[in-house]
Amino acid sequence: MKFTEFKQLHMYRQAEHLRRHGHLLAERRQDSFRLRLFAAGDFYAEEWCEWGEERILFIHLFQHPAGLHDYLEGIRLPEEL
């Protein structure tokens, strides 16, 4: 799915798509929030939740690699089989 299509989905559908088709790259904590970084199609998605909670507050989307800066140390690339 492309960035523009994903952006038009309701947040619930965005989260569902990330769980099924996104690649979890990293997770980090910022203040009282848990942020999870996904790669999906031609963009990245940053899922924001309160720490210790599963309810998603919002999903921040970006395409520019500069948005990866805060994650570089924690990104886990999939191992080749």
N, C-alpha and C positions, 0 to 999 in steps of 0.2 A: 504494500500500500504506500502510496506517495504522501508526502508532507501535507499537501493541500487537501487531500481526501481525509486523512487522519484528523486534521484540524477541525473539520466540519462535524465529526462525530461527537455525541454526548460524552462527557467524561467517563461515565460507566462503561460505554463501548470502547473508549480509548484504553482504559485499564484492562478490559477483557482482551483486546487485541495485543497489548503488550505482554500479557501472561502467556498467550498462545503462540505469538509470532515474534515477539521481541527477544533480544539477547541481553540478559542482565550482565552489565559490565562491571559495576561497582556499587558500593553502598557506603554512605558516610553519614555522620551526625553533624548537624549545624544547630547550635543552641538547643532548643527542645524539639527539634524535628529530625526525622529519619528521611534521608534522600536516597533514592535508588535510581541509578542511571541505566537506561536501556538504549540499545541501538535497534532501530527499526526502519527498514527501507532506506530512504535517502535522508534520514534525520535522526536526532537523538531526542529522548524524552526523559525528563527528570520528574519522578513521582515524589510528591511531598506528603508525609504523614506526621502526625504528632508521635514522638518517641513512645514506644510501647503500645501504640494503637494501630489497627489495620485500616481504619477509614481513611481514604485518600482525601486530602484537602484540595489539591489541585495538581495538574500535570503541566509542567513547563516544557515547551518544545523549542528546539533550536537546530540549525543546520550547520552553523559555523563552528569549526574545530576549537575556536577560542573558548567556547563554553565548556570544554573538557578540562580546562586548567586545574580546577579544584579536585579533579578525580585522578589525575595522571598517576599518582603513587599507588592508588588502590585498584586500578583496572586489572581485571583477571581475564585474559584471553583464553578462549577454549583450547584445550589440548587436541592435537591431531591424533586420530586413531591409527 
